[in-house]
Amino acid sequence: MNKSLFSMAVLAAFLAGCQTTPEDAPRATAQLKSAPGMKVLGEATFEQTGSNKVAVYLFAQGLKANAEHGVHIHEVGDCSAPDFTSAKGHFNPTGKPHGAPGAGHAGDLPMLKANAKGRGNVKYVAEGLTVSPGPNSIVGKAIVIHAGRDDYKSQPAGDSGTRIACGVIQPG
């Protein structure tokens, strides 16, 4: 391959990796609030990237240092109960069993891994979810961070422990 063709191939690969969702793609956000006695703060952003795909960007701080935390979309956008049980169970529009992200139900998200300073983030493209209206829409649902790691096996919720942060997913 000559130098010019190689340079064009590298540039094309770079530009493909830099693609973003269109400016008019449906988006949603959630501001996380902490359970009593906890100091978790965070934000989640959701961008529709396909007809049934949503990019999830989650940042949280005030987590237990060097710990893993289960993260899920819950079926009700209500974080009013002190223990966040008002958010009900995991969002599961297709009735699948709980499992690892991509293999379980739509509300299963990857583990949030906190660093030594208690900060962590998740960047993930979830299939089976939408931001736009419809049965798989997450708008009006809640995102919840749990105290423990998700075992991706226990039914119906992965035995992730108490709910330590919750945010209602709203358009925008």
Secondary structure, DSSP 8 states (H G I E B T S, - for coil): --HHHHHHHHHHHHHHHT----TTS-EEEEEEEE-TT---EEEEEEEEEETTEEEEEEEEES--TT-EE-EEEESS----STTSGGG-SB--TT-----STTTS-TTB---EE--TTS-EEEEEEEET-BSSSSTTB-TT-EEEEESS---S-STTT-S--SEEEEEE-EE-
